[in-house]
Amino acid sequence: MKKLLIDATIAVGVFVGIAALGYYVDVLLAAAGMDLAKTVLNNLIGSAVAGFLTYALLRERRHKEALLEGRLQVLAQAFDHIRNALQIVAYSCKDEAAKAAVFRLTSAMQATGDEITTPPVSVPSKIAPR
């Protein structure tokens, strides 16, 4: 719900920004002799379309992010199941070299699964001077 509100706020901001800029241009055109009512109406329609398109693009991007996150979660679960199965194989294995290889593989799979499921860490774009 919070993301929906953020998307709607950005879309309204785009609408207001374009409408304000368009109104300024409309006033300049009215000073040059054009009909102010028609230009303002055209400006509002164009601003509404721009705001709606901004909202639609933001929602589509959020939808794609949610799908990608879901796919990554499925992949992480599959990694966990495979890792668990390999650990069972490793514990039942009699050969120490094979057991060590399976344990190395499960460790690598655990690290990969952790990397997939860990949210990205935000890195500051600027480091403050000391």
Secondary structure, 3 states (H helix, E strand, C coil): CHHHHHHHHHHHHHHHHHHHHHHHHHHHHHHCCCCHHHHHHHHHHHHHHHHHHHHHHHHHHHHHHHHHHHHHHHHHHHHHHHHHHHHHHHHHCCCHHHHHHHHHHHHHHHHHHHHHHCCCCCCCCCCCCC
